[in-house]
Amino acid sequence: MPKALVIVESPAKAKTIKRYLGSDYSVEASVGHIRDIIQPKNVKTDKRYNLTIHENNSELHSYGIDVSGENPSENIWEPWYVVSENSKKTITQLRKALKNVELLYLATDEDREGEAIAWHLVEVLKPKVPFYRMVFHEITEKAIIGALEQTRDIDMDLVAAQEARRIMDRMSGFGWSGVMRQVIGGGASGGPVQSPTTRRLVERERERIKFISADYCSLSASVITKKDAMFNTKLIEINNQKVVSGKNDFDENGELKKSNEVVVLDESRSNSLKEALKSKTLSVSSIERSPYQRKPKPPFTTSTFQQEVINKLGGSASAAMGIAQSLYQNGYITYHRTDSTALSDQAIEAARASIETECGIEYLPREVRTYENKTSSAQLAHEAIRPAGETFRHPDELKGDLNKDQLRVYEIIWKRTLASQMTDEKGETARMLLSGSVSTENSPEAQTLTFSASGRVITHPGFRYIYEETSENDEDVEGEEVLPDLPEGETVTIDQIDVKNHSTKPPARFTESSIVKWMEEVGIGRPSTFSATIGKIRAREYTYKEGRSLVPTVKGIVGTNFLELEFNEEVQYHNRANLEQSLDKIANGNKNRVETLNKWWFEPSIGFKHKLVDVQDKIQLGELPKLRHEIAHHVGVDPESNQNIYARFANQKPYVQYDIDGETASIPESLPPDQLTVLKAKEYLNAAAEPDQIICEDPETGLDVVLRQGSYGWYVSLGHFPKWPRSSSPEGELMRLPHHLKPLKVAAAYLRSAADPTDNEAILYLLNSPKRGIGKRSIEHFQKIAEDNQCSLLEAFQTGSVLKPGSSQESALENLIHLITQYQKKQESERPSSLIRELLHDSGYWEELLTLKEPESKIKNIELFISALSKFDNCQVAVDILFERERLKNTPRPKTASLLDGMDPETLTKEEALQLLSLPKVLEPDDDSQITPTNPDSETEISEEEIPEITVHNGPYGPYLRFGDDTRSLGDDDDPFIITYSRAREILSEPKKFRRRQSKEITLKNDDGSPCTDPVSEKPIVLKEGRFGPYVTDGETNASLQLGDSVEQMNGERAKELLAERRAQQ
């Protein structure tokens, strides 16, 4: 029986460590975090909740965090933790394993998250045996045994830093998300790292939108020496004026920065020079040679590892971290979440031994190389990422142990580690200037031309013998042409001349690699969270991937505009960097957790809570339409109408709109914002403004058959869709309020009764709002009186013959009659907004709302109603809009049918349109209907005694047959409009064929045709069609396709990214 229990984070790590420990040790996994902060909706049902103590604790109710304290110095900032639902079974297993052991070792990762997990394990398991913190940087036998011999206590400073970060993330995330979903909708959310990073992506897109391209030409010539050596040159000066050579010569508006000092070659002048230079000679005016020396890069930190793997192999940061996780857990590399560039003495010895073996003694520097760390974070307890062990295994030795992706990543780590300890690259650079003079037809006077040639000769490759760092920018790669040794004055003959046209390009969008590099440089987030942050930004559809570029969406731009407007300081890059430094100080024991949180949350004017309340007040006071307009993306001004065009996001979709309340048109979600020009926006607006295209009149119903284009292609409809007013218009704002809620129903009823006291429906609804004690039977009596006397309910009330004379009910009813009569007169002169506010107060309904559960939300909705009414001068107009809303809501949705493959909307005929709308239809049995074929795959048996009903349908994936619960797609050879009953029976009798409508499965392949496997689970990746759309899975993790992905273009590399991003979010 084991004497000690070792708890690690992952089952894979547990499996590896078990190999190094004997039978005295049991190794179990916590499977990540076991507790998280309680969801706010569950606070009041938690056993810790005490109404007397916690009733006014707003932070506890809103975020699950008990701040408490009569004043800031007494605040406790205590999150209410609960065991995660997925961890309950794990906790039971750990308790069982802990029962019969004498020692407990907490071997979670040595970072803030790992330290917090260890603390949570102690809090939940409450061990009665001694427990120790056990840490290691690599999973090798020596490292594990060494860690058992050098245990320590849980570092509560690290736990405090992790908890402070989690509190900030929860409160800022929930706070931002709450207001963003009201202002923007569409699952919008914010976060302390996510939002500044999104802002940087958006800023780059704004630069691209603002950018104006400039055109120029370049001229290059290949020359031949007297000894027939050839090399390339480039024209750099004309008459001692620099020739424009790239984007650095132009500003963002396409204008020259120094127009008086440079020459811009156009195509005409370039070709003139080309003709003039043919067979001419150039003279060497100078040549400069100088030695150069290039040092190797340090070994990998988490961020440099992510950047290099993305640049070399493609994919995402999440995918890179997923592969590194599997390599670490299986003992191939050291811990992969680190800010340190340091190598242990053991690692340096292993690297130098490998260098001597693989490259030779000449590549081994005399002195050991050390690298200065760029960060002061607590993660420096780790080493850099390197191969594990006392000796480094050559990648070739692991070909049978690792899959293709794991091997490629291991090889990059192995090479980078060795390169960091190798000699410098040495060589010589050379730059030659050559001159000549020519005259052209346009410029008869001689022009002095200066050409340049440059090259490099490597005399000792040093670290480049084994490793070459990649760059995202091809322009960064220096030419390595060897230049001949020519004396000054030597002439060379021009052989070939090449003229190229160029246009300056806007700043490149960020890739995952470059945004990771930026996050590290600025100090936003931690390397261990970079991949999860990028994954979250993509999952929220603030950006999508186009090739390797991260393209912001309209939703991302609008969300960023909102945060810059209302939380400007919070999305400034220095702000988050300063918070990260504060967390580092807490982790190092140099700063107080409570003081840091108090300042961040409560500080007057600039504290996060104050800014959040300010925005909530604006929303509550009816400033939502104004706010939505202020955060819209300004596309430009239509030169024809002089109207502004804006891009907005609402109802989960982006759209463009003229001015604040003009015409609107949907735009594709994946339209890059820098391509959304005024001209493009007008295309969408003009198309949307065109009237419905009526194909014909349906002979049966008399309704129009209309051709329309929707989000999923062309379709026909039987009749027109109801036209709702624009949501930004006064009518639309009033209509889109939550009228299903009782407070709004009552308010609308009072408004209607003031406009028309004979509106029996309205009178009936407000009769007991507030409570007047008028029972159901009394109401029925009043209704009978009104019916018998053909009068309104209000007139029936005035008979007074139903209620007991002098009763409180009779008094309440008299007050109501007086109130409605009084406000009927007022409504003719008062605006509806002020009238309804007075009416609700005078009726007592407002006061009643204040006594109900959660009155704030009820009053908030009333205020929104009043705000919407403030746009109207006349009470009756507002009431008419409420009636119109009911009519639109109750208008049946027209029957629709998508055009089939091969149908052209331009040539769609009346017959085709009517055929489409005829589906679904029941097939009539024919002469062969008694034949009953056997269907081995059918879920519904076909009986010979009865003729089953078979229907033809037009579904999202094309036409198909239905028989009971069984379906079959129709092939290209079967026309859904003329198919016979017997042919349908034949199709249904056949086994089901693969089709998209079913649970579609495609096993993704590598380039060589082998099955693509996930680097973490090492299981095949399959593309499937699910209830909510296509997704990829390895059998353990499912990941939906994201914005910009398509089934047709899905490949193994992208699938691995999606799975890695999904794991990072779990």
N, C-alpha and C positions, 0 to 999 in steps of 0.2 A: 504493500500500500504506500502511495507517495507521501512524503513528509512535508512537501512544500507545494504551493500553488503559484504558478507564474501566470499573470494575466497580461496579454498583449492586445493590440487593437484589431488585428485582422486574422482570420483563419489561416490564410496563406503563410503569414509570419509564424503563427503557432506551429504549423506543420514543419516548417524549416527548423525552428528552434528545438523542437522535440528530438530532432536527430542528434543534437549536441548534448542533451541532458539525459541522465540515466533514469532508472525507474523510480528514483526518489522524488522526481519532479513531475507534476501534472501541469500541462500548458493549455490554457483556454483563452478564447478571444472575447473581447467585449463588443466586437463589431462596431467600432467607432464610439461616438457619444452615446451614453445610456440615458441622459436626462437633458431636457431643454426647458426653457421658460414656458410657463403655462399660457395657453391661449386666453386672451381676455374674456371671451364668451363663457369660459369655464370657471372664472374666478369665484362667482357668487355661489356655485355649487361645491366648491372645494371645502374640505373639512376645516381648513385653517381660517376660513372667512367668518368674521364676526361683525354683524351689522352695526353694532354700537361703535366698534373700533374703526371699521373700514368703510363706513357708508360714504364719507366724503373724501376718500383717498382716490383722487382722479387718476393718478399714475397707475395705481393697481388695477383699476377698472379698465383703463385704456391700453395698458401695455403688459400687465402681469408682473409689475415691479413695484414693491413697497418702498417708497421713498421715506415716508413717516417723518418724525421729528417736528417739534414745535417751531424750530428755527433751523436754518441751514447747517449750523454746527452740530446739530443732533441728528441729522439725516443718517439713515442706515443703508439706503440703496440695496435692498435685499430682493433679488429676483425670487419668485415662487417657482421652484423647479418641480417638474413632474417627470416620472419615468416614461420614456417614449413607448408608444404602443408596440412598436417593433422590437423593443428591448426587454419586454416583460419575460418572455421565454428565456432569453439569455441570462437575465438576473436569476431566475429560478435555477438554471444550470450552474451558474457560478456559486450560488449559495450551497448547492448540493456538493460541489467540488471542494468548497471551503470547510465543510463540516469536520472532516477527519484529518486535516493537515495541521502542522505545527507552526508553519510560517507562510506568509503571503508576500509575494514579490510583485510590485506594480511596474510592469515593463512597457508602459505606453511610450509613444514617441517623445523625444526630448525637445519639445517646443511648448509654446503656451497652451496649444490645444491638447497635447498629450499630457501635460501637467494637470490641466483641468479635468481630463478624463480620469486620471489617477485619483484626484481628490473626490470626484463624484462617485467613484467606485467605493471609496472608503465611507462616504456619507450614506450610501445606499446599503452596502453589504454589512456595515458596522462590525468589522472583524473583531473577534475576541482573542485572536492570536497576534503576535507581533507582526507588523507589516513594514516593508521597506521599499524605497523607490530605487528602481534598477534601470540604468540607462546605458545605451550603447549606440555607436554610430554606424556599425556594420554588423551583419548577421553572419559571423564566422564563429567557429568553435572557441578560438582564443578570446574573441571579443565578448562572447556570452559568458564564458567562465570568469573572465576578468570583471565583468559587470556584477556578477554575483558576489565577488569578493570586495567590491567597492561601492556598496549601496549608500544611500543618503536618505534624508527626510524629504517629504513633499515640499517643494519651494512655493510657499504661499504668496510670495511677491509675483511669481509667474502666474499663479492662479488669479490673483487680484487683477493683473493686467488683462488676462483673457476675459474675465468677467466684466471689466469696465468696457472693453471693446464690444462684448456681446450686448451689454445694456445700451450702449450708444447705437449699435446696429439695429436693435429692436425698436428703440424709441424714435430714431430718425427715420427708419424704414417704414414703420407703421404710420408715423406722423405724416411723412411725405406722401405715402401711398394713399392715405385717407383723403387728403385734399386733392391730389392729382387725379384720382378716379372721379371725383366730382367735377373737376375742371376739364379733364381730358377724356376720361373714360377708357374703354378698351384695355382694362387690366393694367393701366399705367401704375408705375411704382418708382420709388427713388431709394437711394441708399448712399451712405457716406463715402463709399469708394466707387460704387457703380455710377453715381450721377456726375461727379467731376470727370470721370473717364469718358462717359458719354459726351459730356460737354466738349472734351478735346477732339473727339471724332467729328462733332458738329462744327466746331471752329474751323477745322481743316476743310470741311465741305463749304463753309461760308467763304473761305479763301478761294476755293475753286469756282464758286458762283460769281464772285467779284472779279475773277481773273479775266483779262482780255488778251488773246493770243496775238503774237507779232510774228511776221514772216521775214525770213532772211535766207541768204544762200551762203554756202561755203565752197571754197575751191582748194583742192588738194592735187598734188602732182607726184608721180613716181619718177625718180631721177636715176641716171646711170653714170657711174664714175668711169674714168679712163681705163680702169682695170675690170670693167664690166660688173662691178658690184652695184646692186640696186637697193634703194631704200625709199621710204615715203616721206613727203614733206607736206606742210599745210601753210597756206597764205595767211599771214598774221598782221601785216601792215601794208598800207599804200601811202606813199609819200609821208612816212613816219606817223601816220594815223592808224590807230588800232582798227583791225577789221572785226566787226561784231561776230562773236563765235558762240553765243549761247544765252541762256535765260538770265545770267547775271548782268547782262548789258541792258536789260529792260526792267521796267517796274511792273507792278501788277495790272496797270492799265494799258500795257503794251507800248508804252512810250519809252524812248531812250533815256537812260539816266544821265548820260553826258553827251548830248547830241552834237556838241561842237568839237568833241575830241575823238569821235569814232566814225568809221565808215560802214554803212550798211550796204552789202552787195545784194542787188536784186538779180533776177534771172537774166535780164538783158545785159547788164554790165558784166556779169559773170561769164556769159557766153562770149562776149566781146574779148574779154581777157583770155579766155580759153583759146580762141582763134589766134590771138596775137602771140600767145606763149608757145605755140606748136614748134617743136624742134629748137627752141631757144636754149641758151645756157644760163646757168646760175653760178654765182661765185660764192665760195665759202667765206663769210665775213668774220665768223668767230666760232669756236667750239670750246665748251666747258665740260670738264670731266671731274667728278667728285665721288669719293667713296661714300657708301651709305651702310647703315647697320640697323637691323629691325629686330626688336625683341619679341619673344613669344607672348601670347596672351596668358593670363592666369588660368588655373584650373577652374572648372565650372562652379558658379553659384547657381541657385535655382533659376534666376531670371536669364543669365547668359546661356544656361543650358536650354531653356525653352526657345530663346531666340535662334540659337544655332541649329537645333533640331528642326525647327520650322523652316529655316532657310535652306538647310541641306535636304530634308526629306519631305517638306510640305506638311500638310495637316494643321492641327491646332495646338494651342498650349495645353488644353485638357488632354488631348491624345498623347502628347509628349510626356506629361506627368503620369498618365495611366501606365505607359510603358515603363517609366522609371520606377513607379510603385511596384510593379511586378518583378523587376530586376532586383530591387532592394529586398523585397520580402523573401525572395528565393536565394539571397545571399551572394548576388553577383556584383552589386555596387554598394557604396555607403549611402547613408541617409540623404534623400534627395531634396529635402526642404531646408535650405541653408543660405545664409547671407555671407558665409566665410569663404575666402580664397586660400585659407591655410591648409597645408598638408602636414600630417604627423611625421615624425622622424621615420617611422616604419614605412609609411607610404613613399617618402622620398627615396629611401633605400630601395624599395621595390621598383620605383620608376627608373632610377639610375641603372639598376641591374638589367631591366628590360631594354633600356636605351643601348647599353653596351652590347647586349645580345643581338638586338634587332637592327641597329644602325651602325655601330662601331664606336670605338673609344673617342674618335675625333668629334663626335657629336655630343660628348659629355663635357659640360663646363667644369672648370676646376672647383668653383665655389657653388654651393647649393643655392638655388634660386628661392627667394622669399618674396611675397607679394603683400602690399599694404591693403588692408580692407577699407572699402569706401563707406562702410556703415558702422554705426556704434550699437547696433541692435543686440538684443539678448540672444539671438540665434547664433552668435559667434562661438558658442560652446561647441558647435559642430565643426567638422572639417568641410573642405570643398567636396563636391561630388567626384568620386574616383572609383576605380575597380576595388572590390573588397579583398581583404586578405593581406598576408605578409608578402606574397608574390602575386604579380598580376598575370592572370591567365590570358593568353593570346586569343583573340577572337576566333581563330581557326579551331582552337580546342573546343569551342562551345557550339559548333555548328549542329551537332546532334542534340544539344540540350535546349537551345533557344529557337523560337520561330524567327521568321525573316525580319520582322520589325524590331523585335528585341535584340537580335544580333546586330542590326545596323546601328541602333542606339548605343549598345554596349561598345561597339567599335569606335563610335564618335567620342565617347567618354574616355575610352582607353587611349586613343590617339591624343586627345586634348591634354590628358594628364601627363603623358610622356613628353609631349611638345613643351609643356610648361617648365620642364626641367632640362631642356636641350639648349644647345648653343644658339647664338644669334644668327640670323640670315645676314650674309655679308655680300657686298658687290659694289658695282660702280654705276653711276648714272651719267648720262651724257646729253648735252643739248647743243645742237648745231644751228646757227643762223646762216641763211644763204640769201643773196640779193641779186636782183637783175632789174632791167628797165625795159618797158615796152610802150608803144603808143597804139591807140585804137582809133577807129573811125569817129567815134563820139568824142574822144580826147586825143587830138593829134599830138599834144605835148607829151613828152616822155614822162612816164610814171614809174617811180621807184617802188619795186615790190620786195617785200621781205618775207621769206619762207622760214619755217621752223621744223626741225626734226628732233625727236627725243627717243631715247632708248635706255635700256638697262641691261647690265651683264651681272649675273649671279656668280660670284667666285666661290662661295660656300653656302649651300642651301640651309644649313642649320636645322631649325625645327621644321622647316618646310619639306624636309626630306620625308617626313611622316604625316604632316598635317597642314592643311590649308584652310583658313577660316573663310567662310563665304560671306558675300555681301548682297543685300537686296538690290543694290543699284549697280548695274553693269558699268556705269560710268566711273565707278570707283576702282575698277580693275585697271591697273597701269599696263601700258604696252611694254613688251620685253624685247623689242626689236634691237638687234645689235647694229650699231652704226660703224661704218668704216672709219679708219684713222686717216683723216684728210688734213693737210696743212691749210692755213689761211691763204686765200687767193686761188686755191685750186678750183677748177671749173667742173661742173657736172652738166649733163645734157638731159633736158626734160623728155621723158618717154611718153607717159600717158597723163592726161589731165581729167579730173573728175569734178563735176559741178553737182552739188546736192542742194535740194530745197529743204528748208527746215521751218518748223513753226514752234514757238515756245509752248511748253506744256504747263498746265496748272500744277500746283503742288500735289505730289502723289498722295493718295489716300493712305491711311494707316493700314498695315497688315497686322496680324496677331503678333508677329515678331516685333515690329516697330512700336506697337502700342505697349507691349511689355517693357521694351527698352525705355520708353518715355515714362511709364509708371515708376520704374526703378529710379530713373534720374531725378524725377520730381519728388519722389518719396511718398507716393500715394499707395496705400495698401502694403501688403507684405508679399514677397515672392510666392509663398505657399497659397495665397488667395488670388493671384493674378489670373490663373486659368479659369477659376470659378467665376470671377468678376466678368470676364469676357463672355463666358457661357451664359451668364444671367442677362447681360445686355442684349445678346442675340435672342435669347428665349423671350424677352419682353418685346421683341421686334422693334427695338430702337435702331438696330442695324442688321444688315444681312451680308452674306459673303458673295462677292462676285469675283471668281477666280480666287486670288489670295487677299484681295482688298476688302476692307470693312466699309460698307456703304451705309451711311445714316439714312433713316427713313423720315418721312414727314412727321410721323409720331415722335421720333427721337428729337427732331428739331423743335417741335412745339413743346415737348416736355422740358427740353433744355431752356427754351425761352421763358417758360413759367418759373423754373428754379432761379434763373438769372434775375428775373423781375422781383420775386418775393423772397428768395433765400440767396441773394448774391454772394454774401460772404461765405456761406457754407459750401458753395461750389467753386470757390477760388482754390487754386491748387495748393497755395501755401497753407491754407487753413487745414486741410486734411494732413498735409505733411507735418504741421505743428502738432496736431492731435496724435499722429504716429509717434512723434518724439516724446510726447507726454506719456504715452503708453509704454514706451521703452524705459522711461524713468521709473514708472510704477514697477515694471518688471525687474528693474535693477535695485529697487528699494529706495529710490531717491525722490519719490513723489507720493503724495497721499491720494488714494483712490477716490475717497469721498469728496475731497476738495476739488479734484479735477472734474468730477461729474457735476457737482454743484455749480461750478463756474460755467460749464458747457450748457447746462439746462436752465439755470435760474438767473444768470447774470442779467440785470436790468437792461432793457432795450435790445441787447444783442444776443441774449440767451436763446437757445433753440425754441424753448417753450413759448417765449414772448412772440417770436416771429410766426410760429404756428397758429397761435391764438389770433393774431392780426389777420391772417388769411382766412381763418374760419369765420371771423367777424364779417369780413367782406362778403363771403359767400352767403352768410345768414342775412345780411342787409340787402341782398338782391343785386350785388355787383358782379354776379357770375357772367352775364352776357358781356359786360365791359371787359372783364378779365380774359375771357376767351378771345375777344377781339385783339386785345393787347399782345397776346402770345402767339398769334397767327404768324406764319412765315410770309413776308411781303415778297411776292414774285416780281412785281413791277407795275408799270402804268401802261394801260392799253392806249396807244397813240391815237386811235380812231375816236374812242369815246371819252378819253381822259379819265377813265375809271381805274382805281387801284384794283389789282388782282392779288388775292391772298390764297395761300394753301393752309388748310385747316385739318383737324382730325376730330371726328365725332362719330358716335355709333359704330365704333370699331373699324372705321374706314377713313382714308384720306380723301379730301376733295378740294376743288378750287372754287373761289367765289368772287364775284364782282363786289367791291366795297364791303360794307358791314352787313348789308341785308339784300344784296343783289342775287342774280341767278347763280346756281351752283351746278357742279358736275363732278362725278366721281373720277378719280384717277387711279391707275394701278398702284398697288402697295409697293411694288418693287421698282418703281420709276425713280432713278437716281435724281436727287434734288438739283444737281447742277445741270441736268437736262430739262428741268421744268422751267422753261423760258416763258416769256409773255406769249410768244407765238404758239408754243406747245399748249399752254393753258387755254388759249383761245380756241384751239382745235377741239379740246374737250368741252368747253362751254358752248361752242357753236353746235356741236353734235347733240348735246343734251337739250338745247333749245329747240331743236327740230321737232315738229309734231309727230305723234305716233303715225307710223305708216300703216294705213288700213289696206288690207289685202282684198277683203270682200265682206259681204254680210252673210252671217250664218242663216241658212234657210229655215232652220228649226226654231231658233230663239229670236232671230232678228237682231242679234248683237253683232257688233263689228268684230271681225277677225283681224287682230293687230300683230304686226311684226315688230319685235323689239330686240335690243341687244342688252344682255345682262352680264353679270360678273363671270358667268360660266359659258358665255357664247350666245348665239342667236336662238330665239324661241318665238312661238306664236301664242297669243292669249285670246280667249273668248270674252271679249269685252275689254274695257279700259280699267286700269287700276285707279283707285281713288287718289286724287291729288291733294296731299297734305300740304299746308303752307310751310315755308322754310322755317327751320327751327330757330333761326336768328331773328325772324320777324316777330312783331308783337303778338300776332295771332298764334304763331308757332310756339312762342315762349309760354303762352297761356295754355295751349293744348298739351304740351309735353309734360306738364306737372303731374305728379302721382295722384290722379283724381280717384284712384281706387281706395285711397286711405280715408277713413271716416272724417277726420278734421276738415279735409278739403271738400268732402261730400256735403258736410253740414254748412260750411262757408258758402259753397255754391248754391245750396238751397236757400239760404238767407238772401243772397244776391238776387236769385230768381224771384223770390216772394216780394222783394222790394220793387222789382221791375213789373211784376204782374201778380197781384194778390190772389188772382183766380187760378194760379198754377198749383193745382191740388197735389201733384206729386211732390213738389218742393215743400209745401206746407206739411204734408204727412211726414216727410223725412226729418224736419226740424222740430216737430211737435214735442218730442221729449229730449231735445238737445238745447239747453241743459235739461236735466230731469225735472219734469213737472208733475209726475205722479198720475198721468192720464193713462188708464189701463187699456188693454186691447178691446175689451167689450165696449167701453165708452167710445173708443175711436170708431168701431164698427157701427154704433148707433149714429154718430155724426155723419159717417159716410152714407147711411141709409136716408138720413134727413136731406142730405145734399142731392141724392139720387131722386128722391120723391119730389122734391121742390125744384129740381133742375137748377140748383144754385151751386156756388163754390163752397168748399169746406170752410173757408173763413166766414162766409155768410151763415153757414150751418152752426158754427161755433157761437154766433151772436144770439141764437135762440135761447141758449142757456138751459134747455130743458133736459139735458142728460146728466149734468153734474149736480151734486148736492149743493144747494144754495149756501153760501158763506164758507164753503170748504176751501182749503188751500189750492186744490186743483182748479176750482172755478176762478180764484184770484189769479193764479198763474196764467190761465187761459185768457183772462181779460187783459192782462199785461201784454201777452203776445199779440192779441188783436190790436191793441193800442200801438204797440211797437211797429207792427207791419204797416198799419195805416199811416203812422207818422213818417216812416222812412220811404213809403211810396211817394209822398209829397217831396221829400228831400232829394230823391234820386233824380228828379228833373233838373236840379241845379248843382248838385254835388258830384265830384268825380267818384267813380266806383271804388277806388282804392281807399279814400278817406271814409266813404260811406260804410264800407264793409267792416273797417276797423272799429268804427263807432258802434255799429250794429252788433258785432260780436261781443263787445264790452257791455253794452246796454242790455243785451239778452242774458248775460251771465255765463255764456258759453266759454268765453276766454278764461274766466276765473275757474270754471269747472276743469278745463284742460290742465291748469296748474296743479290740481289736486290728483291727477291721474298718474299712472306709472310712466316714467321717462317723459316728463312734460316738455323737456327742451326740444326733442325731435318733433313733437307735435306743433309747438309754437313756431319752430323753424319752418315747417311746411306752410303754415298759415302766412308767415312773413313772405315766403316765396310767392304765394298766391296774390298777396297784396302788391308785391313788387311788380308782378306781371300785369295786374289791373291798372297800375299807375301809368301804363302806356296808352290808356283809353280815357277819353273825355266823357263818354256816354255809357250809362249803366246798361241800356238795352243792347248796345253793340257788343259789349262783353258777354252778355247772356246769349246772344245769337251765336257767338263763337263757341260757347259751351255746348249749345245744341248741335252746331255743325260738327263738333268733335264726336259727339255721340253718333251722328249719322255716318261719319267716315269710319268710325270704329266698327259699326255694325254692317257696313257695306261688305258683301261677300267678296272674297278674293277670286279673281277670274281664274278659270281653268287654263292651265298652260301646258305647252308641249315643246320640248327641245327639238331643233332640226336634227335630222339623222345625218350620219356621215355621208358626204357626197352631195348633200343639198346646199345650193348656193342661195343666200338671202337675196342676191341681186335678181335672180331669175325664178324665185319661188312662185308657183302658180296657185290659183284658188283651190284646185283639186288637191294639191299636195298639202296645203294648209289645213283643209277640212279633214283630210285623211289623218294628219297628225293629231288633231283634236278628237278624232273618233276613238282613239285609244285611251284607256283600255277597253277592249270589247270581248264579248263572249263568242267563241267559235261555234257555229251551228254544226251538229253532227251530219255527216254525209253517208253515202251508201256503204262505205267500208268501216263505219264506226263500230261495228260489232267485233272487229278484230282487236284482240287484247294482247299486245306484246308484253313480254315479261321485262320488268325494269329492276335489275338487281340493286340499283343504287337509290331507288326512289324511297322517300320517307312516307309516301301515301300509297297504299295498295290500289291497283286498278281492278275493280270487280267486273266480272263478265255479266252479272245480273243487272247492272245499271250503267248508264252512259254518263261518265263523269264530265263536270264542267271544266273546260279549259279556256283560259283567258290570255289575250295578247296584250303586253304592256310596253311602254317606252320608258326605260329607266335611265339613270345617270350614265350608265355604261352601254347604252344601246338597247334595242328591242329584245324582249325575252318572253317566254311562256311561263304561265303559272298553273299548276294543278295541285290543289290543296296547299301543303307547305312546301311542295317541290317546285323547283324552277329550272329552266334551261335557257341559255342564251341562244339567239338565232344567229346563224352564220350569214355570210355575205350573199349566199345563194338563195336564202329564204326571205321573201318579201313579207313583212308583217301585216301588210294591208290585204294580201290576197292568199295568205297561207291557208290550207285546208285543215279540217279537223283531223283527218287520217294522217296527214304529214306531221301535224303537231304531236299525235300519239306516237309516231315513229321516233321523233326527236326525244320525247319524254322517256321512251323505253330504253334509250341508250345511256350508258354510264355518264356521269357528269364529267364534263371536260373542264380543263383549267380556264378560268376566266376571272377578270378583275373584280366581278361582283362578289365572288366567293372569297374565302380567306386566302388571298393570293400569296404565294411564297416564291421567292427567287433567291437562291443561294448565290451570294456575291462572289466574284472571282478576282484573283490577282491578275496582273498583266500576263503572267505565264500560263494562265488557265487553271491554276490550282485554287481550291477553296480559300476565300479570305477569312482569316481567323482574328478574333479580337486579341490584342496583346496582353490583356489582363486575365480574362477568363480562359483564353486559348481555345475557345469554341468557335465554330463557324458562324458567320454573320449572315442573317437572312433578312431580306426585304419583304414585308408583309403589308396586306391591306386590312386595316382594322375598322372598327365602328366609327372612329373619329378621324379616319384618313390613313395614309401610308405611314409606316414606321419601320425602323430597323431593330433587330434584336439578336442577342447572342444566347438567348435562352435564360439569361439571368437579369439583364437590364434591357428595358425597352426605351427607345428614343424616337419621338415623332419627327418627321421631316419639318424643317423650319422654312421661314420666308426665304425665297431664292432657290430652294431645293426643288427637284422634280424627280419623279419616279424614273423617267427616261434617262436622266443624266446621273443617277445615283451610282457611285462606285465605292470600292472598298475603303479607300482613303477617307472619303467624306463620311462613310458609315462609322468608321473608328472615331472620328472627331465627335460625331453626334453622341455615341455611346459614352465617350470620355466626358463630354460636357454634362450629360445626364447624371453620371456618377458623381461629378463634382457638386451637383445640386442636391444630392440625396443626403 
